[in-house]
Amino acid sequence: MAECMYKRANSKIIVSSFVNGGKPSNERLGNLIACMQSTGADVIKLVIDVDYITDLAPVFQMLAHCQIFTRTSQICKYSLYVPLIAIAVGSRGLISQLLGPKFGGFLVYGSLEGKSVPGLPTLVSLKHVYKLEYLNADTKVFGLISNPVGHSKGPILHNPAFRHTGYNGIYVPMLVDDIKEFFRTYTGTDFAGFSVGIPHKEAAVGCCDEVHPLAKSIGAVNTIVRRPIDGKLIGYNTDCEASITAIEDALRERRVANGEALRTSPLAGKTFVLVGAGGAGRALAFGAKSRGAQVVIFNRNYERAKLLADAVSGEALPYECLKRFCPQEGMILANASAIGMEPNTDQTPVSKETLRAYELVFDAVYTPRNTRLLQEAAEVGAIVVSGVEMFIRQALGQFRLFTGGLAPEDFMRKLVLAQF
């Protein structure tokens, strides 16, 4: 299907075509572009129906290709190629708009606030978060690999921080179904680094050429950097230190206020009750063990809990026993599951009455910031640590890895706290 806007004086003709029927190949797109430019169009527009984020790779290649030949034609005074607009339909096509200017896209579309369209960023986000006018061919691409991805606060944190430090980068949400296929597809050094979220943190280990020893021992990667010199993928885990130091600092603050002197980790000798054995749970378990805590793990899949417990010399209990578990005074509770995450904000892993025995309650969930679990823990007098603090600290670690420099901590912390 094609449509044409008729040319008037001082106007331009845009010839548009809708492409569907599976992953578009370079050959198919190239033939279509050649056919469309033969009409005498001033601008070509492709609207592409994609099933997976990997289907977009040929689109970026065509954008870059047309950009090169448009520049050449301007020099040679001979128009072989014309400017190209490419829009991918659906939530997996969002980066086609956000990265379009980097690869030479002529125009970007956005949606009005309150009238969201899958695959289109809002005009507000384009203006205030992504600021695509700063993109160029040298811009490095970073993003969150996750499914779902819409809850991420990463773009509102990393993009302003890039601009604040003068780093030429953009951070975008990447809705990825198959992480291995993603890395087989996007191999160029333009794609320089990634945050890794649910449910890909463990599978990400197998996608890396090298894995940092801490991440390897945990068995989960939440940060991947592509090494510029050889393009190899290096995996890290910034979740571990982020979550454990947040818990330690909260415990220290309470004890220092009580006049206690601490020479070792306040987690040493504690029982650390963990709900969840996924990527975040593994980071918490290994972090707690490294501080001398005894770890008890509950997970819906008992075998996963058992494997993790064995790895940290801890104990695994069936998830059904969590409601009947009677904690002793002074234990630590950490929720590393998705229980309580938006939109299921009425859920909590344990009862309010049970929370009375815990000295501190940590929740890795940060949407909402004050989960039901944390609200009820605070009401019964426990120290509470929000997943927002973990998010800030792990993001600071990621930013340092992404840029090879220092992270603007005060600036980034203010950005995050302003969003919650």
C-alpha positions as CSV (number, residue, x, y, z in Angstrom):
1,M,0.0,0.0,0.0
2,A,1.4,3.4,-0.9
3,E,0.2,6.9,-0.4
4,C,1.4,10.2,-1.9
5,M,1.2,13.8,-0.7
6,Y,0.7,16.0,-3.8
7,K,3.4,18.7,-4.3
8,R,2.4,22.3,-4.3
9,A,4.8,25.3,-4.7
10,N,7.6,25.1,-2.2
11,S,6.4,21.8,-0.9
12,K,7.8,18.2,-0.9
13,I,6.4,14.9,-2.0
14,I,6.5,12.0,0.5
15,V,5.9,8.6,-0.9
16,S,4.8,6.1,1.8
17,S,4.6,2.3,1.9
18,F,3.5,-0.2,4.6
19,V,5.7,-3.3,4.9
20,N,4.3,-6.4,6.6
21,G,4.6,-10.1,6.3
22,G,7.6,-11.1,8.5
23,K,11.1,-9.9,9.0
24,P,12.1,-7.5,6.3
25,S,15.3,-8.4,4.6
26,N,17.9,-6.0,3.3
27,E,17.2,-7.1,-0.3
28,R,13.5,-6.5,0.1
29,L,13.8,-3.1,1.7
30,G,16.5,-2.1,-0.9
31,N,14.3,-3.1,-3.8
32,L,11.3,-1.2,-2.3
33,I,13.3,1.9,-1.7
34,A,14.7,1.9,-5.2
35,C,11.1,1.5,-6.6
36,M,9.8,4.3,-4.4
37,Q,12.6,6.7,-5.2
38,S,12.0,6.2,-8.9
39,T,8.6,7.9,-8.5
40,G,10.4,11.2,-8.1
41,A,9.6,11.5,-4.4
42,D,11.5,14.0,-2.3
43,V,11.2,11.8,0.8
44,I,10.5,8.1,1.3
45,K,8.5,6.8,4.3
46,L,8.4,3.1,5.4
47,V,6.0,1.9,8.0
48,I,7.1,-1.6,9.0
49,D,5.3,-4.2,11.0
50,V,7.8,-6.1,13.2
51,D,7.4,-9.0,15.5
52,Y,10.7,-8.8,17.3
53,I,13.3,-6.1,18.1
54,T,15.8,-8.0,16.0
55,D,13.6,-7.3,12.9
56,L,14.8,-3.7,13.1
57,A,18.4,-4.3,12.1
58,P,17.8,-4.1,8.4
59,V,15.9,-0.8,8.9
60,F,18.9,0.8,10.6
61,Q,21.2,-0.5,7.8
62,M,18.9,1.0,5.2
63,L,18.7,4.3,7.0
64,A,22.5,4.5,7.2
65,H,22.9,3.4,3.6
66,C,20.5,6.1,2.3
67,Q,22.2,8.8,4.5
68,I,25.6,8.0,2.9
69,F,24.3,8.1,-0.6
70,T,22.2,11.3,0.1
71,R,25.3,13.1,1.2
72,T,27.2,11.7,-1.9
73,S,24.5,12.8,-4.2
74,Q,24.5,16.3,-2.8
75,I,28.2,16.5,-3.6
76,C,27.8,15.0,-7.1
77,K,24.6,17.0,-7.9
78,Y,23.0,13.6,-8.8
79,S,20.2,12.3,-6.7
80,L,20.6,8.5,-6.4
81,Y,18.9,8.2,-3.1
82,V,16.4,10.3,-1.2
83,P,15.9,10.9,2.6
84,L,14.2,8.1,4.4
85,I,11.7,8.0,7.3
86,A,11.2,4.6,9.0
87,I,8.6,3.7,11.5
88,A,8.3,0.3,13.1
89,V,4.8,-0.5,14.4
90,G,4.4,-2.0,18.0
91,S,6.2,-1.7,21.3
92,R,9.2,-3.7,20.0
93,G,9.7,-1.1,17.3
94,L,10.2,1.9,19.7
95,I,14.0,2.2,19.1
96,S,13.3,2.7,15.4
97,Q,12.2,6.2,16.3
98,L,14.6,6.9,19.2
99,L,17.7,5.8,17.2
100,G,16.4,7.0,13.8
101,P,18.4,10.3,13.9
102,K,21.6,8.5,14.7
103,F,21.4,6.3,11.6
104,G,20.2,9.2,9.3
105,G,16.4,9.1,9.6
106,F,14.9,12.2,8.1
107,L,12.0,12.5,10.5
108,V,10.8,11.2,13.9
109,Y,7.2,10.7,15.0
110,G,5.9,11.0,18.6
111,S,2.5,10.7,20.3
112,L,0.6,13.2,22.4
113,E,0.6,12.7,26.1
114,G,-2.4,10.6,27.1
115,K,-2.7,9.2,23.6
116,S,0.1,6.6,23.6
117,V,0.7,4.6,20.5
118,P,2.8,1.4,20.7
119,G,6.2,2.0,19.1
120,L,6.0,5.8,19.3
121,P,7.7,7.8,22.1
122,T,5.7,10.6,23.6
123,L,6.5,14.1,22.4
124,V,7.3,15.1,26.0
125,S,9.9,12.3,26.3
126,L,11.4,13.3,23.0
127,K,11.8,16.8,24.2
128,H,12.8,16.4,27.8
129,V,14.4,12.9,28.1
130,Y,15.9,11.8,24.8
131,K,16.6,15.2,23.1
132,L,17.2,13.6,19.7
133,E,18.6,16.8,18.3
134,Y,21.9,15.9,20.0
135,L,22.2,12.6,18.3
136,N,24.7,12.0,15.5
137,A,26.5,9.2,13.8
138,D,29.0,9.0,16.6
139,T,26.5,8.7,19.4
140,K,26.9,5.5,21.4
141,V,23.8,3.4,22.1
142,F,23.0,2.0,25.5
143,G,19.8,0.5,26.7
144,L,17.8,-1.8,29.0
145,I,17.3,-5.3,27.8
146,S,14.1,-6.5,29.5
147,N,10.6,-7.9,29.1
148,P,8.6,-6.0,30.2
149,V,10.5,-2.8,29.8
150,G,7.9,0.0,30.1
151,H,8.4,0.4,33.9
152,S,12.1,1.3,33.6
153,K,13.3,4.6,34.9
154,G,16.7,4.1,33.2
155,P,16.1,6.6,30.4
156,I,15.2,9.5,32.7
157,L,18.4,8.8,34.6
158,H,21.1,8.0,32.1
159,N,20.2,10.4,29.3
160,P,20.4,13.6,31.4
161,A,23.5,12.2,33.0
162,F,25.1,11.7,29.6
163,R,24.4,15.3,28.7
164,H,25.5,16.6,32.1
165,T,28.9,15.0,31.7
166,G,29.2,15.8,28.0
167,Y,29.2,12.1,27.0
168,N,27.8,11.4,23.5
169,G,25.4,8.6,24.3
170,I,21.7,7.7,24.4
171,Y,19.9,5.2,26.6
172,V,16.8,3.5,25.3
173,P,14.3,0.8,26.4
174,M,14.8,-2.4,24.5
175,L,11.9,-4.9,24.7
176,V,13.8,-8.2,24.0
177,D,12.2,-11.6,23.8
178,D,15.3,-13.7,23.0
179,I,18.5,-12.2,24.4
180,K,20.8,-14.6,22.5
181,E,19.2,-13.7,19.2
182,F,19.5,-10.0,20.2
183,F,23.3,-10.2,20.6
184,R,23.6,-12.3,17.4
185,T,21.9,-9.5,15.5
186,Y,23.3,-6.3,17.1
187,T,27.0,-6.9,16.8
188,G,28.3,-3.4,15.9
189,T,30.2,-1.2,18.3
190,D,27.5,1.5,17.9
191,F,25.6,-0.6,20.5
192,A,28.0,0.0,23.3
193,G,26.4,-1.2,26.5
194,F,23.3,-2.6,28.2
195,S,21.5,-2.9,31.4
196,V,19.9,-6.3,31.8
197,G,16.6,-6.8,33.5
198,I,13.9,-9.4,34.1
199,P,13.9,-12.2,32.9
200,H,17.3,-12.1,31.2
201,K,19.9,-11.7,33.9
202,E,20.9,-15.3,34.2
203,A,20.8,-16.0,30.4
204,A,23.0,-12.9,29.9
205,V,25.9,-14.7,31.4
206,G,26.0,-17.1,28.4
207,C,25.9,-14.2,26.0
208,C,29.1,-12.6,27.2
209,D,32.6,-13.3,25.9
210,E,34.0,-12.5,29.4
211,V,32.3,-12.3,32.8
212,H,33.6,-10.5,35.9
213,P,34.4,-13.0,38.7
214,L,31.7,-11.6,41.0
215,A,29.1,-11.9,38.3
216,K,30.3,-15.3,37.4
217,S,30.0,-16.5,41.0
218,I,26.6,-15.0,41.3
219,G,25.5,-16.5,38.0
220,A,23.7,-13.3,36.9
221,V,24.7,-10.3,34.8
222,N,22.9,-7.0,35.0
223,T,25.4,-4.9,33.0
224,I,27.1,-5.6,29.7
225,V,29.7,-3.4,28.0
226,R,31.0,-3.9,24.5
227,R,34.8,-3.5,24.5
228,P,35.6,-1.0,21.8
229,I,38.9,-2.5,20.8
230,D,37.6,-5.9,19.8
231,G,33.8,-5.8,20.2
232,K,33.7,-8.4,22.9
233,L,30.9,-8.4,25.4
234,I,32.0,-8.1,29.1
235,G,29.5,-8.9,31.8
236,Y,29.3,-7.4,35.3
237,N,26.9,-7.4,38.2
238,T,26.3,-4.1,40.0
239,D,23.2,-5.3,41.7
240,C,25.1,-7.1,44.4
241,E,27.0,-4.3,46.0
242,A,24.2,-1.8,45.4
243,S,21.7,-3.8,47.4
244,I,24.0,-5.0,50.1
245,T,25.6,-1.6,50.8
246,A,22.1,0.0,50.9
247,I,21.1,-2.5,53.6
248,E,24.3,-2.2,55.5
249,D,24.2,1.6,55.5
250,A,20.6,1.6,56.9
251,L,21.6,-0.8,59.7
252,R,24.8,1.3,60.5
253,E,22.7,4.5,60.7
254,R,20.4,3.0,63.2
255,R,23.2,1.5,65.3
256,V,25.4,4.6,65.2
257,A,22.4,6.6,66.4
258,N,22.2,4.2,69.3
259,G,25.8,4.8,70.2
260,E,27.1,1.4,68.9
261,A,30.6,1.1,67.4
262,L,30.8,-1.2,64.3
263,R,34.0,-2.7,63.1
264,T,32.5,-5.4,60.8
265,S,29.5,-5.6,58.6
266,P,26.2,-5.2,60.5
267,L,25.0,-8.3,58.5
268,A,27.7,-10.5,60.1
269,G,26.0,-13.4,62.0
270,K,22.5,-12.3,60.9
271,T,19.9,-14.6,59.4
272,F,19.0,-13.2,56.0
273,V,15.6,-14.3,54.7
274,L,15.4,-14.0,51.0
275,V,12.2,-14.2,48.8
276,G,13.1,-14.9,45.1
277,A,15.9,-16.8,43.5
278,G,16.2,-15.0,40.2
279,G,18.9,-12.6,39.1
280,A,18.3,-10.0,41.8
281,G,17.9,-12.8,44.4
282,R,21.2,-14.3,43.5
283,A,22.9,-11.0,43.8
284,L,21.4,-10.5,47.3
285,A,22.2,-14.1,48.4
286,F,25.9,-13.9,47.4
287,G,26.2,-10.4,48.9
288,A,24.7,-11.5,52.2
289,K,27.0,-14.5,52.3
290,S,30.1,-12.4,51.6
291,R,29.2,-10.3,54.7
292,G,28.9,-13.3,57.0
293,A,25.1,-13.7,57.0
294,Q,23.3,-17.1,57.0
295,V,20.9,-17.1,54.1
296,V,17.4,-18.7,54.0
297,I,15.7,-18.8,50.6
298,F,12.1,-19.1,49.5
299,N,11.2,-19.3,45.9
300,R,8.1,-20.6,43.9
301,N,10.4,-23.0,42.1
302,Y,11.9,-24.9,45.0
303,E,14.7,-26.5,42.9
304,R,16.0,-23.0,42.0
305,A,16.0,-22.0,45.6
306,K,17.8,-25.2,46.5
307,L,20.5,-24.6,43.9
308,L,21.1,-21.1,45.1
309,A,21.1,-22.1,48.8
310,D,23.7,-24.8,48.0
311,A,25.9,-22.2,46.3
312,V,25.9,-19.9,49.3
313,S,25.9,-22.6,52.0
314,G,22.4,-21.5,53.0
315,E,19.0,-23.2,53.4
316,A,16.1,-23.5,51.0
317,L,12.5,-23.9,52.1
318,P,9.4,-24.5,50.1
319,Y,7.6,-21.3,49.1
320,E,4.4,-22.6,50.8
321,C,6.2,-22.5,54.1
322,L,6.8,-18.7,53.9
323,K,3.4,-17.9,55.4
324,R,4.1,-20.2,58.3
325,F,7.8,-19.2,58.8
326,C,8.4,-17.7,62.2
327,P,11.3,-15.3,62.1
328,Q,13.4,-14.7,65.2
329,E,14.1,-11.2,66.5
330,G,16.7,-9.3,64.5
331,M,16.5,-11.2,61.2
332,I,16.7,-9.4,57.8
333,L,14.0,-9.8,55.1
334,A,14.7,-9.1,51.5
335,N,12.1,-9.4,48.7
336,A,13.8,-10.0,45.4
337,S,10.6,-11.2,43.6
338,A,8.1,-9.2,41.6
339,I,5.5,-9.4,44.3
340,G,4.1,-6.0,44.9
341,M,5.3,-4.5,41.6
342,E,2.9,-2.4,39.6
343,P,0.2,-3.1,38.7
344,N,-0.2,-5.6,41.5
345,T,0.5,-3.1,44.3
346,D,-1.9,-4.8,46.8
347,Q,0.3,-7.9,47.0
348,T,3.0,-8.6,49.7
349,P,5.1,-11.7,50.3
350,V,4.5,-11.9,54.1
351,S,1.9,-10.7,56.6
352,K,2.2,-7.5,58.6
353,E,2.2,-9.4,61.8
354,T,5.2,-11.5,60.8
355,L,7.1,-8.3,60.0
356,R,7.3,-7.4,63.6
357,A,10.2,-9.8,64.2
358,Y,12.4,-8.4,61.4
359,E,15.0,-5.7,62.2
360,L,15.2,-4.6,58.6
361,V,13.0,-5.1,55.5
362,F,14.3,-4.5,52.0
363,D,12.3,-4.6,48.8
364,A,14.0,-4.7,45.4
365,V,10.7,-3.6,43.8
366,Y,10.9,0.2,43.1
367,T,7.6,0.7,41.2
368,P,6.0,1.8,43.4
369,R,8.7,3.3,45.6
370,N,6.8,2.6,48.8
371,T,5.4,-0.9,48.3
372,R,2.8,-2.5,50.6
373,L,5.6,-4.6,52.1
374,L,7.6,-1.5,53.1
375,Q,4.6,0.4,54.3
376,E,3.6,-2.4,56.7
377,A,7.2,-2.9,57.8
378,A,7.5,0.7,58.7
379,E,4.2,0.6,60.6
380,V,5.5,-2.1,62.9
381,G,8.8,-0.4,63.5
382,A,11.3,-2.2,61.2
383,I,14.0,-0.3,59.3
384,V,12.9,-0.1,55.6
385,V,15.1,0.1,52.5
386,S,13.4,0.8,49.2
387,G,14.4,-0.7,45.9
388,V,14.9,2.9,44.7
389,E,18.1,3.1,46.7
390,M,19.4,-0.1,45.1
391,F,18.3,1.2,41.7
392,I,20.3,4.4,42.2
393,R,23.4,2.6,43.4
394,Q,23.4,0.0,40.6
395,A,22.9,2.7,38.0
396,L,25.8,4.6,39.3
397,G,27.9,1.5,38.9
398,Q,26.6,1.0,35.4
399,F,27.2,4.6,34.3
400,R,30.9,4.3,35.4
401,L,31.2,1.1,33.3
402,F,29.4,2.6,30.3
403,T,31.5,5.8,30.2
404,G,34.7,4.7,31.7
405,G,34.6,7.7,34.0
406,L,33.0,9.0,37.2
407,A,29.2,9.1,37.7
408,P,27.7,12.4,38.8
409,E,26.2,10.9,41.9
410,D,24.4,14.0,43.4
411,F,22.9,14.9,40.0
412,M,21.7,11.3,39.3
413,R,20.3,10.8,42.8
414,K,18.2,14.0,42.5
415,L,16.9,12.9,39.1
416,V,15.7,9.6,40.4
417,L,14.2,10.9,43.6
418,A,12.3,13.5,41.6
419,Q,10.5,10.8,39.7
420,F,9.1,8.9,42.7
